[in-house]
Amino acid sequence: MDLYIEAWEWDDANIGHLDTHGITPEMIEDEIWAGEPRFIANRRNRSASHLMIGPDRAGRLWTVCICQIGAHSGVWRAITGWPSKPREAAWYWKAR
């Protein structure tokens, strides 16, 4: 699945929450998104519509929950993120 992402929107609350998981907006934009991420629809009734899974520069995989801002916008927001779980990592390598 490919998503059209033109830009990211950040606010202090999301940045603070991401920080508690060891992930920063710079990691998301400059490493994970700029690298080779894969996208998958999230489970229903979640704040984030999709998961973005991809490696940082060190090769560690991260799972980032994202949602689109506006119905037809290319602007997205990262809700939360974490080091990918084994099941998420397996999906990423299979989806490549």
C-alpha positions in Angstrom: 0.0 0.0 0.0 1.3 3.4 -0.9 0.2 6.6 0.7 0.5 10.1 -0.5 2.4 12.0 2.2 3.4 15.6 1.2 4.2 16.9 4.7 4.0 16.1 8.4 2.1 18.1 11.1 3.5 18.3 14.6 2.2 19.6 17.9 3.7 19.7 21.3 1.5 16.9 22.7 2.4 14.5 19.9 6.1 15.4 20.1 6.1 14.8 23.8 4.3 11.5 23.5 6.6 10.3 20.7 9.6 11.2 22.9 8.4 8.9 25.7 8.8 6.1 23.2 12.3 7.1 22.1 11.2 8.5 18.7 11.4 12.1 17.3 9.9 14.0 14.5 13.3 14.1 12.9 13.6 10.3 13.0 10.2 10.0 11.4 10.8 12.5 8.6 14.5 12.1 7.9 15.0 8.4 8.5 11.9 6.3 8.5 9.7 8.2 6.0 12.7 9.1 3.8 13.9 5.5 3.8 11.9 2.6 2.7 8.8 2.5 4.8 5.8 0.2 4.2 2.3 1.2 5.1 -0.6 -1.0 6.3 -4.1 -0.1 7.4 -4.5 0.0 11.2 -7.2 -1.9 13.0 -10.7 -0.3 13.1 -11.7 2.3 15.6 -8.1 3.5 16.3 -6.9 7.1 16.4 -4.4 6.3 13.6 -5.7 5.0 10.3 -2.4 3.5 9.2 0.9 2.1 10.4 4.2 3.1 8.8 6.9 0.6 9.4 10.5 1.2 8.4 14.1 1.3 9.5 16.1 4.2 11.0 19.6 4.9 9.8 21.0 2.2 12.1 18.6 -0.4 10.6 16.3 -0.7 13.6 12.7 -1.1 12.5 10.1 1.3 13.9 6.3 1.2 13.8 4.6 4.6 13.6 0.9 5.2 13.9 -0.2 7.9 11.5 -3.4 9.7 10.4 -4.3 12.0 7.6 -5.2 15.6 8.4 -8.2 16.4 6.3 -10.0 14.1 3.9 -8.0 14.9 0.8 -4.8 16.3 2.2 -1.3 15.1 1.8 -0.6 16.2 5.4 -0.2 13.5 8.0 0.4 13.4 11.8 2.2 10.8 13.7 0.2 9.8 16.8 2.7 7.4 18.5 5.5 5.0 17.6 7.7 2.2 19.0 10.4 -0.2 18.1 8.7 -2.7 15.8 7.5 -5.9 17.5 8.6 -9.2 15.9 5.3 -9.7 14.1 5.5 -6.1 12.6 9.1 -6.7 11.6 8.2 -10.0 9.9 5.4 -8.2 8.0 7.8 -5.4 6.9 10.4 -7.9 5.5 7.7 -9.9 3.8 6.1 -6.8 2.2 9.4 -5.7 0.7 
